[in-house]
């Protein structure tokens, strides 16, 4: 069983909406907080029984004996989107622009290849299924090209089709993220292209949270139906995921001085970060599952589990888990059966094993004292 053993390095700043002050703890015993469970791996037996079998052997080449590993020997993963049924997912490689279908027990299948420019933090950094995927089989990707950042639509057997272009690109701040909003719209988080001024200007698409329809136009029921912008001030978003409360969304953002977590609700007044870190753990993708918010960490090589409370607050203390287990996590997505899909980027700055980079599927944390409501 994977245990949450230490808090993410650095202290967290608490805006007013936090429920309690930060208390730094050098260690947590396994029973002190929730622990993710790997699908297919046995859980420890009750006290007095022999311990479970040890962790699977190390991979050899692209063969990985870990039952949580679904795909191996990929280029660094920029985004992942779980498919209906829970046994397969779409995966985007950040630098190559390849979109692959990976499945439990199957070989990765390339379904699209998009021309991308990965400089300045860009590349293929967002991936989402169409709001009506069961009927149309469409997917959407957020990508950086040599001229701009954009959203493209991926149809089976067709070339990727741009639906929203002209999002500014720059020497930095080109990362973005995308997810479906549960109705008939897409939520898109865009980087600021290296300019805080652009991020504050509502007439510019950089550094924003956008809500668009499947054709790239502003969603008809946006607060301002003529504009796709529903929030401003992002720098380099790592992930966006539904909050399961009030139609809101969580957005992770890597700012120069600190990294933050925003809660965005269309039509509500913009507020300060719901959570912030003084350090730079490398917040990337996020997933909401079973009342728990999971944030993938690249630099800290872990996942951060948080238990959202009412009105954007959190109950209990956040818990890091899976530390140094699979290396640098760069993408996350929740599946239809409650499982969480994660992607890694160990070939860019990490310590890759022979089967990296990988896609992993786990059960989210549940129970425990941390975050108990």
Protein Blocks (a to p, Z undefined) as FASTA:
>chain_A
ZZdfbdcehiddddfkbmbdcdddfbdcfklpccdddehiacdddehiacddddddddeh
jbcfbfkbmbghiacdfbdcddehjlaccdddfklopacdddehiacddfbdcdddfegh
iajfbdcddfklmmnopacdddddfkbccdddddehiacddfbghiacdfehkbccddde
hiabccddddeehpaklmmmmkbcghiacdddfkopacfkbfblmbcbfbehifbdcbdc
dehighiacdddddfkbccdddddehiacdddfbdcfblnhpabdddeehiacdddfklo
paddddddeehiaehjdddehihklopafbdcddfkopacddddfkgopacdfkbccddd
ddddeejjehpZZ
